Amino acid sequence: MPTLKLDHLRQYAISRTLFKPTTLGRAIDKLGFVQADPIRAPARAQDLTLRHRVVDYRAGDLERRYAKLGIEEDFFVNYGFLPRRHHALMHPRTPRTAWTPARAAQAQAVLEFVRERGSVHPREVDLHFAHGKATNWFGGSSNASTQLLDGMHYRGMIRVARRDGGTRVYAVREGGADVADTVTAAARMDSLVDLVVAKYAPLPLATLGHLVSLLSGGGAPQWRLQRGATLARAKQRLAHHRLDGVDWYWPAAEKPMSSRWRADENARLLTPFDPVVWDRRRFELFWGWAYRFEAYTPAPKRLLGYYALPLLWHDKVIGWGNVAMVGGQLNAVIGRASGRGFERPLRDAIDAEMERFGAFMGASSARWARA
């Protein structure tokens, strides 16, 4: 029998998630979850993820079409968008920190206000209730109403109905979409872990454990005490292989050595949150260099740039690009991790990627230069 090699896992990892572009709804369904990020450089992470997987996708399409897609915004292993059937597995959610009676009363009053209005912008809640200011999680100050709405959203009392100019507009979340009570916590957790694995496979064991911790700590904190048992069951049912001292896991029905897993010849500028590059541990195992997201790193200490997009070519991430819209024109500065030059096939591939990127952004033109 042929021996599984790192090359097989790398081709498998790329090909299985960079599937043939399809409709927006089907792409979200195939991904299972799309991570969101508010930074626009030059577009938000969710749009940068979907542009590679949706036919003729344009920046902002997800926000424009959200209300008709049958999806929800919520926290999973991180914040993003997922189909309602997956979302329901996490609810009713019990946060690790209970509200005081006064806070619970405030939430109930706001809930009735939202129900009466149908949908509300946070500004309407703030004007009506005058909750004042409160300290947020990073030490700054924000509207207490906004924080209360965030807490209500997390608890499943309200949902995001749409966004207005990027701001979440809320409606009451009716409980009928929750999974039946007969579905056990263990079965729910197993389904959620399978969703994680389907998105990020193949996974080193350390990453699998980290994702189960994120899930039990944020997505479904009511079952956090089942983390160990959940991980143990996952290790039993998933396919796995030990390679060069690393235990790898993936869905049991998939075969990483299959000839169907072949990366294409395109160059692609990926968001830092794309499934191909999300796991920095796997990134270094696959490509032999360290990529770090530096948006929150002080400028003098940045090595790649504020929002450097990993550059994938064939089955290798060979560098990065910093991309910006300037006066309707899309500009990119692209570097290579190896320090090598840009051979003609690579230049042609980047030219084609910039043309696609420009169409996605609605740019009048697109150009790039070497770092």
C-alpha positions as CSV (number, residue, x, y, z in Angstrom):
1,M,0.0,0.0,0.0
2,P,1.3,3.5,-0.8
3,T,2.4,5.5,2.3
4,L,0.6,8.7,3.3
5,K,2.9,11.7,3.0
6,L,2.7,15.3,4.0
7,D,2.3,16.2,0.3
8,H,-1.0,14.1,0.3
9,L,-2.3,15.9,3.3
10,R,-1.4,19.3,1.9
11,Q,-3.2,18.6,-1.5
12,Y,-6.1,17.2,0.4
13,A,-6.4,20.2,2.7
14,I,-6.4,22.7,-0.1
15,S,-8.6,20.9,-2.7
16,R,-11.4,19.9,-0.3
17,T,-12.1,23.5,0.8
18,L,-11.3,25.3,-2.4
19,F,-14.2,23.5,-4.2
20,K,-15.6,24.4,-7.5
21,P,-17.4,27.8,-7.1
22,T,-21.1,27.5,-6.6
23,T,-24.1,29.6,-5.3
24,L,-23.7,31.6,-2.1
25,G,-26.1,29.4,-0.1
26,R,-24.4,26.2,-1.2
27,A,-21.0,27.5,-0.5
28,I,-21.9,28.4,3.1
29,D,-23.5,25.0,3.4
30,K,-20.4,23.2,2.2
31,L,-18.1,25.3,4.4
32,G,-20.5,24.8,7.4
33,F,-19.3,28.0,9.0
34,V,-17.8,31.3,7.7
35,Q,-15.7,33.3,10.1
36,A,-16.4,37.0,10.2
37,D,-14.1,39.9,11.0
38,P,-14.9,43.6,11.0
39,I,-11.6,44.8,9.5
40,R,-12.0,45.9,5.9
41,A,-8.6,45.5,4.1
42,P,-9.8,45.9,1.5
43,A,-12.9,43.8,2.3
44,R,-14.1,41.9,5.3
45,A,-12.9,38.4,6.0
46,Q,-16.2,36.7,5.2
47,D,-16.2,38.3,1.8
48,L,-12.6,37.4,1.1
49,T,-13.4,33.8,2.0
50,L,-16.5,33.5,-0.1
51,R,-15.0,35.2,-3.2
52,H,-13.0,32.0,-4.0
53,R,-16.0,29.7,-3.6
54,V,-19.0,31.6,-5.0
55,V,-19.6,32.3,-8.7
56,D,-19.4,36.0,-9.5
57,Y,-19.2,37.0,-5.8
58,R,-18.9,40.7,-5.0
59,A,-17.8,42.3,-1.8
60,G,-20.8,42.8,0.5
61,D,-23.0,40.1,-1.2
62,L,-23.3,38.2,2.1
63,E,-24.6,41.2,4.0
64,R,-27.0,42.2,1.2
65,R,-28.5,38.7,0.9
66,Y,-28.2,37.6,4.5
67,A,-31.9,37.8,5.3
68,K,-32.9,35.4,2.5
69,L,-30.2,32.7,3.1
70,G,-31.5,30.8,6.1
71,I,-28.3,31.4,8.1
72,E,-27.5,33.0,11.4
73,E,-24.8,35.2,12.8
74,D,-23.5,33.8,16.1
75,F,-20.4,32.6,18.0
76,F,-19.3,29.1,17.1
77,V,-15.6,28.4,17.6
78,N,-15.3,32.1,16.8
79,Y,-17.8,34.6,15.4
80,G,-19.4,34.2,12.0
81,F,-22.2,32.8,9.9
82,L,-23.6,29.3,9.8
83,P,-26.7,27.5,8.6
84,R,-29.6,27.4,11.0
85,R,-29.6,23.7,11.5
86,H,-26.0,23.9,12.8
87,H,-26.8,27.1,14.8
88,A,-29.7,25.3,16.6
89,L,-27.3,22.6,18.0
90,M,-25.8,25.3,20.3
91,H,-29.1,26.5,21.7
92,P,-30.6,27.1,24.2
93,R,-27.2,28.3,25.3
94,T,-26.3,28.8,28.9
95,P,-23.5,31.3,29.4
96,R,-20.8,30.7,32.0
97,T,-21.6,34.0,33.7
98,A,-25.1,34.5,35.0
99,W,-26.9,37.9,34.9
100,T,-27.8,39.7,38.1
101,P,-31.6,40.0,38.6
102,A,-31.4,43.7,37.6
103,R,-29.6,42.9,34.4
104,A,-32.1,40.1,33.6
105,A,-34.9,42.6,34.1
106,Q,-33.3,45.0,31.7
107,A,-33.0,42.3,29.1
108,Q,-36.6,41.3,29.5
109,A,-37.7,44.9,29.0
110,V,-35.6,45.2,25.9
111,L,-36.9,41.9,24.6
112,E,-40.5,43.2,24.8
113,F,-39.4,46.4,23.1
114,V,-37.8,44.4,20.2
115,R,-40.9,42.2,19.9
116,E,-43.2,45.2,19.7
117,R,-41.0,47.0,17.1
118,G,-40.3,43.8,15.0
119,S,-36.6,44.8,14.5
120,V,-34.5,47.4,16.2
121,H,-31.2,49.2,15.6
122,P,-29.0,49.5,18.8
123,R,-29.5,53.3,18.6
124,E,-33.2,52.9,19.1
125,V,-32.7,50.8,22.2
126,D,-30.2,53.3,23.5
127,L,-32.5,56.3,22.9
128,H,-35.5,54.6,24.5
129,F,-33.9,53.1,27.6
130,A,-30.9,55.5,28.2
131,H,-28.8,52.7,29.7
132,G,-25.7,54.9,29.6
133,K,-22.1,53.9,29.2
134,A,-20.3,50.8,30.4
135,T,-16.7,49.4,30.3
136,N,-16.2,46.9,27.5
137,W,-14.0,43.8,27.4
138,F,-10.9,45.7,26.3
139,G,-11.1,48.4,28.9
140,G,-12.8,51.1,26.7
141,S,-16.2,52.6,27.0
142,S,-19.3,51.7,24.9
143,N,-23.0,52.0,25.1
144,A,-24.5,49.8,27.8
145,S,-27.4,49.1,25.5
146,T,-25.0,47.7,22.9
147,Q,-23.5,45.4,25.5
148,L,-26.9,44.3,26.7
149,L,-27.9,43.4,23.1
150,D,-24.7,41.5,22.6
151,G,-25.5,39.5,25.7
152,M,-29.1,38.8,24.6
153,H,-27.9,37.7,21.2
154,Y,-25.4,35.3,22.7
155,R,-28.1,33.8,25.0
156,G,-30.3,33.3,22.0
157,M,-33.0,35.7,23.0
158,I,-32.6,37.8,19.9
159,R,-31.0,37.3,16.5
160,V,-29.4,39.4,13.8
161,A,-32.1,40.1,11.3
162,R,-29.9,42.2,9.0
163,R,-27.2,44.8,9.0
164,D,-27.6,48.5,8.3
165,G,-24.3,50.0,7.2
166,G,-22.5,47.2,9.0
167,T,-24.4,47.6,12.3
168,R,-26.4,44.6,13.5
169,V,-30.2,45.1,13.5
170,Y,-32.0,42.7,15.9
171,A,-35.2,40.8,16.0
172,V,-36.7,38.4,18.5
173,R,-35.3,34.8,18.1
174,E,-38.2,32.4,18.4
175,G,-37.3,29.1,20.1
176,G,-39.0,26.8,17.6
177,A,-35.7,26.3,15.6
178,D,-34.0,24.7,18.6
179,V,-33.1,21.0,18.3
180,A,-35.5,18.6,19.9
181,D,-35.0,17.9,23.6
182,T,-34.5,14.2,22.8
183,V,-31.2,14.9,21.1
184,T,-28.6,14.5,23.9
185,A,-25.8,16.9,24.7
186,A,-23.3,14.3,23.6
187,A,-24.9,13.9,20.2
188,R,-25.1,17.7,19.8
189,M,-21.4,18.1,20.7
190,D,-20.4,15.3,18.3
191,S,-22.3,17.0,15.5
192,L,-20.7,20.3,16.2
193,V,-17.2,18.7,16.4
194,D,-17.9,17.0,13.1
195,L,-18.8,20.4,11.6
196,V,-15.4,21.8,12.9
197,V,-13.5,18.9,11.4
198,A,-15.3,19.1,8.1
199,K,-14.3,22.7,7.8
200,Y,-10.6,22.5,8.9
201,A,-9.5,19.0,8.1
202,P,-6.9,17.5,8.1
203,L,-6.1,18.6,11.7
204,P,-3.2,17.9,13.9
205,L,-4.4,16.6,17.2
206,A,-3.3,19.7,19.1
207,T,-5.6,21.8,16.8
208,L,-8.5,19.4,17.2
209,G,-8.2,19.7,20.9
210,H,-8.0,23.5,20.7
211,L,-11.1,23.7,18.5
212,V,-13.1,21.5,20.9
213,S,-12.0,23.8,23.7
214,L,-13.2,26.8,21.7
215,L,-16.5,25.1,21.0
216,S,-17.1,24.1,24.6
217,G,-15.9,27.4,25.9
218,G,-17.9,29.7,23.6
219,G,-20.2,28.0,21.2
220,A,-21.8,25.6,23.7
221,P,-20.5,26.5,27.2
222,Q,-23.3,24.6,28.9
223,W,-21.5,21.4,27.9
224,R,-18.0,22.5,28.8
225,L,-17.6,19.7,31.4
226,Q,-18.0,17.2,28.5
227,R,-15.0,18.5,26.6
228,G,-12.8,15.5,27.5
229,A,-15.4,12.9,26.6
230,T,-16.2,14.8,23.4
231,L,-12.6,14.8,22.3
232,A,-12.2,11.2,23.2
233,R,-15.2,10.2,21.1
234,A,-13.9,12.3,18.1
235,K,-10.6,10.6,18.2
236,Q,-12.3,7.2,18.1
237,R,-14.7,7.9,15.1
238,L,-12.4,10.1,12.9
239,A,-9.8,8.7,10.5
240,H,-6.3,9.4,11.7
241,H,-2.7,8.8,10.9
242,R,0.6,9.5,12.7
243,L,3.2,11.2,10.4
244,D,6.6,12.4,11.6
245,G,5.4,12.5,15.2
246,V,2.2,14.4,14.5
247,D,-1.3,12.7,14.8
248,W,-3.6,13.9,12.0
249,Y,-7.4,13.6,12.0
250,W,-10.0,13.9,9.2
251,P,-13.6,12.7,8.4
252,A,-13.7,8.9,8.3
253,A,-15.4,8.8,4.9
254,E,-12.6,10.8,3.1
255,K,-9.3,9.5,1.7
256,P,-6.5,12.0,1.7
257,M,-4.5,9.9,-0.9
258,S,-7.4,9.9,-3.4
259,S,-6.5,11.3,-6.8
260,R,-9.5,13.6,-6.6
261,W,-7.5,15.9,-4.3
262,R,-5.5,18.1,-6.6
263,A,-4.8,21.8,-6.1
264,D,-5.4,24.0,-9.2
265,E,-2.8,26.3,-10.8
266,N,-4.3,29.5,-9.7
267,A,-2.7,32.1,-7.4
268,R,-5.0,33.1,-4.6
269,L,-4.7,35.9,-2.0
270,L,-6.5,34.4,1.0
271,T,-7.9,36.1,4.1
272,P,-5.9,35.3,7.3
273,F,-9.1,33.4,8.4
274,D,-9.5,31.2,5.3
275,P,-9.7,27.5,6.2
276,V,-6.6,26.8,4.2
277,V,-4.4,29.0,6.5
278,W,-6.4,29.4,9.7
279,D,-4.4,26.9,11.7
280,R,-1.0,28.5,12.1
281,R,0.4,25.2,13.5
282,R,-0.6,23.3,10.3
283,F,0.6,26.2,8.2
284,E,4.2,25.8,9.4
285,L,4.0,22.0,9.0
286,F,2.8,22.4,5.4
287,W,4.9,25.3,4.2
288,G,7.9,25.6,6.5
289,W,7.5,29.3,7.5
290,A,5.6,31.3,10.1
291,Y,2.7,33.5,9.1
292,R,1.3,35.8,11.7
293,F,-1.8,38.1,11.7
294,E,-0.4,41.5,12.6
295,A,-3.3,43.8,12.6
296,Y,-3.0,44.2,16.4
297,T,0.8,44.2,16.4
298,P,2.4,47.7,16.9
299,A,3.4,49.0,13.4
300,P,7.2,49.0,14.1
301,K,7.1,45.3,15.0
302,R,5.2,44.1,11.9
303,L,7.1,41.8,9.5
304,L,4.5,41.3,6.8
305,G,2.0,44.1,7.2
306,Y,-1.2,45.2,8.9
307,Y,-3.5,42.8,7.1
308,A,-1.2,40.6,5.0
309,L,-3.1,38.1,2.8
310,P,-1.3,34.7,2.4
311,L,-0.5,34.0,-1.3
312,L,-1.4,30.4,-2.4
313,W,0.0,29.1,-5.6
314,H,-0.7,25.6,-6.7
315,D,-0.4,23.7,-3.4
316,K,2.0,26.0,-1.6
317,V,1.6,29.3,0.3
318,I,4.7,31.1,-1.0
319,G,4.2,34.6,0.3
320,W,1.8,37.4,1.1
321,G,0.2,40.5,-0.3
322,N,-1.0,43.8,1.2
323,V,-4.0,45.0,-0.7
324,A,-5.7,48.4,-0.7
325,M,-8.3,50.3,-2.7
326,V,-7.0,53.8,-3.7
327,G,-9.2,56.1,-5.7
328,G,-11.2,53.2,-7.2
329,Q,-8.0,51.3,-8.1
330,L,-6.9,48.1,-6.4
331,N,-3.2,48.1,-5.5
332,A,-1.2,45.2,-4.0
333,V,2.3,44.8,-2.8
334,I,3.4,41.2,-2.8
335,G,6.3,39.5,-1.2
336,R,7.8,35.9,-1.2
337,A,8.7,34.1,1.9
338,S,11.7,32.6,0.3
339,G,13.0,35.9,-1.0
340,R,13.1,34.5,-4.5
341,G,12.0,36.4,-7.5
342,F,8.7,36.1,-9.5
343,E,9.1,33.8,-12.4
344,R,6.9,34.3,-15.5
345,P,4.2,31.6,-14.6
346,L,3.8,33.1,-11.2
347,R,3.6,36.7,-12.5
348,D,0.9,35.5,-14.9
349,A,-1.0,33.8,-12.1
350,I,-0.9,36.9,-9.9
351,D,-2.1,39.1,-12.8
352,A,-5.1,36.8,-13.2
353,E,-5.7,36.8,-9.4
354,M,-5.6,40.6,-9.4
355,E,-8.1,40.8,-12.2
356,R,-10.5,38.5,-10.2
357,F,-9.9,40.5,-7.0
358,G,-10.5,43.8,-8.8
359,A,-13.9,42.5,-10.2
360,F,-14.8,41.3,-6.7
361,M,-14.1,44.8,-5.3
362,G,-15.7,46.7,-8.2
363,A,-12.3,48.4,-8.9
364,S,-11.7,50.4,-12.1
365,S,-8.3,48.7,-12.4
366,A,-6.0,46.4,-10.5
367,R,-2.2,46.3,-10.3
368,W,0.6,44.9,-8.1
369,A,4.2,45.4,-7.4
370,R,6.9,43.4,-5.6
371,A,7.6,44.0,-2.0
